[in-house]
Amino acid sequence: MTSAKQRTIKADEVGKHFFTLRGDRLAIALVGDLSLLEHVASTTSAKNLNVALLEVLEVNGQLNDVYDLEEVEDNDTLRKRLEDAFHEFLKKEMATTSHLLLWGLETLIYFGVNLRQIRQYAVNNRPVGLLIPGTIKDGEVWFYGRKQIDCEFDQLWEVTL
């Protein structure tokens, strides 16, 4: 069980509240139904991680390698490449923005990428939020209600209508 602060927030109010947050450590899970989170993503400046990671891998000349790794089922090497791309993406984004809201985490979660690295970027009034389709059970985040997310969040927001 986590000690993260929990709250309920309406989907239409996420942008207003998230992009005005201030605080030293703000790694936030915004959890709810997929359709509500898609609405939040479309009405805010949320970044699609599935797209962003492909762009990072392509720029680094690793995109074809990743497809090859997926075909041979080398999940450990693939997970490492995805973690490196995620780290590179976070580093670049947090150098130019004060609030980062991310969606499209399916690839990272499926391959077991370490999401804990968001905490090193969610400092000095620079919140990082993850839009996660799923539920909150006993203070823990469950992706689509089935896979527990291994990340230490400072706040858990349940997104509702």
C-alpha positions in Angstrom: 0.0 0.0 0.0 1.3 3.4 -0.9 1.2 6.6 1.1 0.3 8.7 -2.0 -2.4 11.3 -1.6 -5.6 10.3 -3.3 -8.3 12.4 -4.9 -11.1 12.2 -7.4 -11.1 14.7 -10.3 -13.5 15.3 -13.2 -12.0 14.6 -16.6 -12.8 18.2 -17.8 -10.9 19.7 -14.8 -7.6 17.7 -15.2 -5.9 20.3 -17.4 -6.8 23.2 -15.1 -5.5 21.5 -12.0 -2.5 19.6 -13.4 -0.9 22.4 -15.2 -1.1 24.7 -12.2 0.5 22.2 -9.7 3.5 23.2 -7.7 5.6 21.1 -5.4 8.9 19.4 -4.9 7.9 15.8 -5.7 4.9 15.3 -8.0 4.8 12.0 -9.8 1.1 11.6 -10.4 -1.0 8.7 -11.7 -4.2 9.8 -13.3 -6.3 6.6 -13.4 -9.6 5.9 -15.0 -11.6 4.6 -17.9 -9.8 4.7 -21.2 -12.4 6.9 -22.9 -12.1 9.5 -20.2 -8.3 9.5 -20.4 -8.5 9.8 -24.2 -10.7 12.9 -23.6 -8.2 14.3 -21.2 -5.3 13.7 -23.6 -7.2 15.3 -26.5 -8.1 18.4 -24.4 -4.6 19.0 -22.9 -1.1 19.0 -24.2 -0.6 15.4 -23.1 2.2 13.6 -25.0 1.6 10.2 -26.6 4.5 7.9 -25.4 3.8 5.2 -28.0 4.5 7.8 -30.7 7.3 9.6 -28.9 9.3 6.5 -28.2 9.1 5.4 -31.8 10.4 8.8 -32.8 13.4 8.6 -30.3 14.2 5.1 -31.5 14.0 6.2 -35.2 16.3 9.2 -34.6 18.8 6.9 -32.8 18.7 4.5 -35.7 17.3 1.7 -33.5 13.7 1.4 -34.8 14.5 -1.6 -37.1 16.5 -3.2 -34.3 13.5 -3.0 -32.0 11.3 -4.7 -34.6 13.9 -7.4 -35.0 14.1 -7.9 -31.3 10.3 -8.2 -31.0 10.3 -10.9 -33.7 12.9 -13.0 -31.9 11.3 -12.4 -28.6 14.4 -10.9 -27.0 12.3 -9.1 -24.3 15.3 -8.2 -22.0 17.2 -6.3 -24.7 13.9 -4.8 -26.0 13.0 -3.6 -22.5 16.5 -2.0 -22.1 16.1 -0.2 -25.4 12.7 1.1 -24.5 13.9 2.2 -21.0 16.8 4.1 -22.6 14.4 5.7 -25.1 12.0 6.6 -22.3 14.9 8.1 -20.3 16.1 10.1 -23.3 12.5 11.3 -24.0 12.0 12.4 -20.3 15.3 14.2 -20.2 14.6 16.2 -23.4 11.0 17.0 -22.5 11.7 18.1 -18.9 14.5 20.5 -20.2 11.9 22.4 -22.1 8.6 22.1 -20.1 7.4 22.7 -16.6 4.6 20.1 -16.6 4.6 16.8 -18.5 1.4 14.8 -18.9 1.9 11.4 -20.7 -0.5 8.9 -22.2 -0.1 5.8 -24.4 1.9 3.8 -21.8 0.8 0.4 -23.2 4.1 -0.5 -24.8 6.1 0.4 -21.7 3.8 -1.5 -19.4 3.6 -4.6 -21.6 7.4 -5.0 -21.8 7.9 -4.2 -18.1 9.8 -0.9 -18.5 10.8 0.7 -15.2 8.4 3.6 -14.8 10.1 4.7 -11.5 12.5 7.0 -13.4 9.7 9.6 -13.7 10.4 10.4 -10.0 13.8 11.8 -10.8 12.2 14.3 -13.2 9.2 15.1 -11.1 11.1 17.6 -8.9 11.4 21.3 -8.4 7.8 22.3 -9.4 7.9 20.1 -12.5 5.1 17.5 -12.2 5.0 14.4 -14.3 1.6 12.8 -14.8 0.8 9.4 -16.3 -2.7 8.8 -17.7 -3.2 5.1 -16.9 -6.3 3.2 -17.9 -7.3 1.1 -15.0 -8.2 1.3 -11.3 -6.9 2.2 -7.9 -7.2 -0.7 -5.4 -5.9 -0.3 -1.8 -3.7 2.6 -2.8 -2.1 0.8 -5.8 -2.5 1.4 -9.5 -3.7 -1.5 -11.7 -3.4 -1.2 -15.5 -6.8 -2.2 -17.0 -7.5 -3.6 -13.5 -5.1 -6.6 -14.1 -1.5 -5.6 -13.9 -0.1 -3.7 -11.0 2.0 -0.7 -11.9 5.4 -0.7 -10.2 6.0 3.0 -9.6 6.0 5.1 -6.5 3.5 7.9 -7.1 3.2 11.0 -4.9 -0.5 11.4 -5.8 -3.2 9.2 -7.2 -6.0 10.9 -9.1 -9.1 9.0 -10.0 -10.5 10.5 -13.2 -14.3 10.6 -13.4 -17.1 12.1 -15.5 
